[in-house]
Amino acid sequence: MESAEDWLVESLRLYQDFHAFDLSEATRVLEWIDDKGVCVAGYESLKKNEILHLLLPLRLSVKENQGLFPERDFKVRHGGFSDTSVFDLKHVPDTRLLVTSGLPGCHLHVWQVTEDSDVIQAVSTIAVQEEEGSLWPRVAIFSSMAPGVLHGARLRGLKVVDLETQKTTYSSGVGDSEELSSLQVLDADTFAFCCASGRLGLVDIRQKWAPSENAGPGPGAAARRWCAEVGGRRRGPGPSIASLGSDGQLCLLDPRDLCHPVSSGRCPVSAPSPAPELLRVTWAPGLDDCLAISGFDGTVQVYDATSWDGTGGQVEPVFTHRGHIFLEDNQTDTAPLVTTHTWHPHKPRTLLSAASDASLHVWDWVDHRAAC
Amino acid sequence: MPEIRVTPLGAGQDVGRSCILVSIGGKNVMLDCGMHMGFNDDRRFPDFSYITRNGRLTDFLDCVIISHFHLDHCGALPYFSEMVGYDGPIYMTHPTQAICPILLEDYRKIAVDKKGEANFFTSQMIKDCMKKVVAVHLHQTVQVDDELEIKAYYAGHVLGAAMFQIKVGSESVVYTGDYNMTPDRHLGAAWIDKCRPNLLITESTYATTIRDSKRCRERDFLKKVHEAVERGGKVLIPVFALGRAQELCILLETFWERMNLKAPIYFSTGLTEKANHYYKLFITWTNQKIRKTFVQRNMFEFKHIKAFDRAFADNPGPMVVFATPGMLHAGQSLQIFRKWAGNEKNMVIMPGYCVQGTVGHKILSGQRKLEMEGRQVLEVKMQVEYMSFSAHADAKGIMQLVGQAEPENVLLVHGEAKKMEFLKQKIEQEFRVSCYMPANGETVTLPTSPSIPVGISLGLLKREMAQGLLPDAKKPRLLHGTLIMKDSNFRLVSSEQALKELGLAEHQLRFTCRVHLHDPRKEQETAMRVYSHLKSVLKEHCVQHLPDGSVTVESILIQAAAHSEDPGTKVLLVSWTYQDEELGSHLTSLLKKGLPQAAS
């Protein structure tokens, strides 16, 4: 096994830029606040957790003269304390509000980030009707003049609650008890859901519940857990939904026909994910048909779907980030697990990734295929 | 009320110009005496008028402590001691004492020669100032006077940097100066024992940051150097004579070895001598643990790094050169810079802060056309990189240090209060301490409850124990004794012993009261009546009738006498000592009520 020093030397070739940070607690969330800062939050169950708003090192925000900015550090712009664990955190666009969700799953918490103080204040809570033991509600935000919080742990509990009045403005109204794994708002009227079973749907909230969805869990689905993500910047025809299974199966779907994946491939993961709740698949905002996945081990893998033959066979990543494994502090016996990752909004190959050992990396990978 | 007072001096909220005044146990200590590098006028100095209002600095201050050689911690020292006036002791570690004057002289040269400043301290002033320095070793308890003691702890950061504990009696303050909690290649991490000071004062400039790992910063440096060298370019790294250069050389040496690179690396000649000097200072400074990580040979003699000759600057092909001075303001580094600036394949890496007016400062501000001597314009096409290698404690580091020292209170200096409320809450919650963040010029007063140890004499202790009551740690116990304070010693002894030791005689206070009784009988009979009465009423006391006719109750004496003028009245003389005041008063009021009629 390569030592950290060897890997670092190797990294000169692999990365254009690379930053590694140690947070005081591990995070499962990385939520962008405009393009200059991210929020992270702790997820431990028996203690106070911190919610932090971090500003990226200036050199990652400037377009020119990067060499003249020596500071490579995150700035803790705001911080707050949460009595409950935080598994999901969403920023309400165009406001200074954050919504968090975690265990116990009976409440969502609303926070405010102010300009003249660096403390994140708890503002209010939103009651979640069904308390579900170990399930916690997924959250997505309908941003508008009157923002609404879409939340639910199961399909039957899906609701949109007006942030200010706390009135329910939409309810799924179904009795289906399928467990949700991801929720994503697509525009002012539509959202996408993905169940743990792999069932996907697109819902128009102006109508009574009638999602366009896929046929339901495929064979052998019980052993797998799924998550999904809709690509934000996709224009024109082609797949814009990615669905990832805990065995490494990655499917690309067109929203107009969720029943038949356009393309699929099997990612080379050594074992099924030990923590399928941490599975994450994301679309690169600046690169066509590029995806990143994490949640299987201490790596983040980047794929270029244009090179797939789509038959579901083994696919190879164009890049694998191994930093969390090699730069691990050796404090614990267990290898770190990547808990979440996200792409930089406008630097095409820059990602942020966080792991269970409280590490946080910012890395800009080199695409060696571009040489030809 | 006993208290500790802390005032950070200087105007404005800017970083730099570290200078903190601490009053503890009646002593006044000044911590650091820094210069603010951004100002050209008096604003660069701390505001000493705050202290001089009280009279002469030398009389007011018991000592000055300098944490390390960076100018924002010692830059104003010669001004303070020679121009404002201070003749007391100045404490610092040995390496700081060796390096300070070099940096001060360098800075003086730039200020006076380059910028033509008047009213700046002179070379002689620097020398005179350094004569007042008393150098200390790590973990050595230094008695400033018979009450004030100080002790230095390892701070990492730069060679010779120390954190200081200031102690008067049972009260103490720890000042960190600049420190770091993550070790680098040749300096270890800061360390302090669980000394539990009343107050920990820590710099908080980087308190709201989360630092990029050392490895990534090194990687960035190596990448830049490698890229330049790969494309055939020359890399200039201006450095100060001592300190950072060593760290970077170790790094490059390791990298060159691993990558089997051939491009030459040079170290300008001035640096080679200083490297040996540095090595000697270093080896005596660090502890066993650090020393063990080094090989027998001088770690600062490098295999791949050779002495530079100015002719090499014209050699074709790639190379890396470390040259002084660090801000490109004169000398060899400036010469090399002028030769290489015009080629875009070349690179200059500035490893630290540059003072205004220097070429280093100009190019870091983005200037690409420089006016040199003789009106020559130099066009800078080479790549300019600014890298920060300074090791400071970030939020995590501060939490670690607080956890190690276990102070009762924490004080953060040099941060902006509005931007540190979260950190304050974090420290307060995690460690259950109070956290203060004074602005410059604002005083924080901390009430303390110092414990004063008092020795108790064995005799007194035994007597108290004989009372039968067991001591209870939670309940205060009332004790009668005499407190003898001699030198710095406190002893509690019994009164008798105190009198004996001091050669004093004990005075007895005796009270006498006259009670008039109507009784025509003879004195002896009156006395008998008194005796019978008291015996029956005061059952719990010892009442006796003495042969001479007097009555005693415990040690109180009652005598009956005839009234001089009225034979029908008897006068009872009741006499008691001060100790029996209570019983005496009780007896007197009892007797004043009169005696019961005797049975016939």
HADDOCK unambig.tbl for C-alpha pairs under 7 A between the chains (distance, minus, plus):
assign (segid A and resid 8 and name CA) (segid B and resid 219 and name CA) 6.97 0.50 0.50
assign (segid A and resid 12 and name CA) (segid B and resid 223 and name CA) 6.06 0.50 0.50
assign (segid A and resid 18 and name CA) (segid B and resid 216 and name CA) 6.42 0.50 0.50
assign (segid A and resid 19 and name CA) (segid B and resid 212 and name CA) 5.86 0.50 0.50
assign (segid A and resid 19 and name CA) (segid B and resid 216 and name CA) 5.68 0.50 0.50
assign (segid A and resid 20 and name CA) (segid B and resid 212 and name CA) 5.44 0.50 0.50
assign (segid A and resid 20 and name CA) (segid B and resid 213 and name CA) 5.42 0.50 0.50
assign (segid A and resid 20 and name CA) (segid B and resid 216 and name CA) 6.48 0.50 0.50
assign (segid A and resid 21 and name CA) (segid B and resid 210 and name CA) 6.79 0.50 0.50
assign (segid A and resid 21 and name CA) (segid B and resid 211 and name CA) 6.34 0.50 0.50
assign (segid A and resid 21 and name CA) (segid B and resid 212 and name CA) 5.10 0.50 0.50
assign (segid A and resid 21 and name CA) (segid B and resid 213 and name CA) 5.85 0.50 0.50
assign (segid A and resid 24 and name CA) (segid B and resid 396 and name CA) 6.72 0.50 0.50
assign (segid A and resid 67 and name CA) (segid B and resid 384 and name CA) 6.53 0.50 0.50
assign (segid A and resid 67 and name CA) (segid B and resid 385 and name CA) 4.58 0.50 0.50
assign (segid A and resid 67 and name CA) (segid B and resid 386 and name CA) 5.91 0.50 0.50
assign (segid A and resid 68 and name CA) (segid B and resid 364 and name CA) 6.19 0.50 0.50
assign (segid A and resid 68 and name CA) (segid B and resid 385 and name CA) 5.69 0.50 0.50
assign (segid A and resid 68 and name CA) (segid B and resid 386 and name CA) 5.07 0.50 0.50
assign (segid A and resid 69 and name CA) (segid B and resid 386 and name CA) 6.37 0.50 0.50
assign (segid A and resid 70 and name CA) (segid B and resid 386 and name CA) 5.22 0.50 0.50
assign (segid A and resid 70 and name CA) (segid B and resid 387 and name CA) 4.62 0.50 0.50
assign (segid A and resid 70 and name CA) (segid B and resid 388 and name CA) 5.25 0.50 0.50
assign (segid A and resid 71 and name CA) (segid B and resid 388 and name CA) 6.61 0.50 0.50
assign (segid A and resid 72 and name CA) (segid B and resid 212 and name CA) 5.84 0.50 0.50
assign (segid A and resid 73 and name CA) (segid B and resid 209 and name CA) 6.28 0.50 0.50
assign (segid A and resid 73 and name CA) (segid B and resid 210 and name CA) 5.70 0.50 0.50
assign (segid A and resid 73 and name CA) (segid B and resid 211 and name CA) 4.68 0.50 0.50
assign (segid A and resid 73 and name CA) (segid B and resid 212 and name CA) 5.18 0.50 0.50
assign (segid A and resid 74 and name CA) (segid B and resid 209 and name CA) 5.54 0.50 0.50
assign (segid A and resid 74 and name CA) (segid B and resid 210 and name CA) 5.06 0.50 0.50
assign (segid A and resid 74 and name CA) (segid B and resid 211 and name CA) 6.51 0.50 0.50
assign (segid A and resid 75 and name CA) (segid B and resid 208 and name CA) 5.87 0.50 0.50
assign (segid A and resid 75 and name CA) (segid B and resid 209 and name CA) 4.37 0.50 0.50
assign (segid A and resid 75 and name CA) (segid B and resid 210 and name CA) 6.24 0.50 0.50
assign (segid A and resid 76 and name CA) (segid B and resid 208 and name CA) 5.11 0.50 0.50
assign (segid A and resid 76 and name CA) (segid B and resid 209 and name CA) 5.55 0.50 0.50
assign (segid A and resid 79 and name CA) (segid B and resid 422 and name CA) 5.57 0.50 0.50
assign (segid A and resid 80 and name CA) (segid B and resid 422 and name CA) 6.79 0.50 0.50
assign (segid A and resid 116 and name CA) (segid B and resid 418 and name CA) 6.98 0.50 0.50
assign (segid A and resid 117 and name CA) (segid B and resid 418 and name CA) 5.55 0.50 0.50
assign (segid A and resid 117 and name CA) (segid B and resid 419 and name CA) 6.31 0.50 0.50
assign (segid A and resid 118 and name CA) (segid B and resid 418 and name CA) 6.67 0.50 0.50
assign (segid A and resid 118 and name CA) (segid B and resid 419 and name CA) 5.24 0.50 0.50
assign (segid A and resid 118 and name CA) (segid B and resid 420 and name CA) 6.61 0.50 0.50
assign (segid A and resid 118 and name CA) (segid B and resid 421 and name CA) 6.13 0.50 0.50
assign (segid A and resid 118 and name CA) (segid B and resid 422 and name CA) 6.06 0.50 0.50
assign (segid A and resid 119 and name CA) (segid B and resid 421 and name CA) 6.38 0.50 0.50
assign (segid A and resid 119 and name CA) (segid B and resid 422 and name CA) 5.27 0.50 0.50
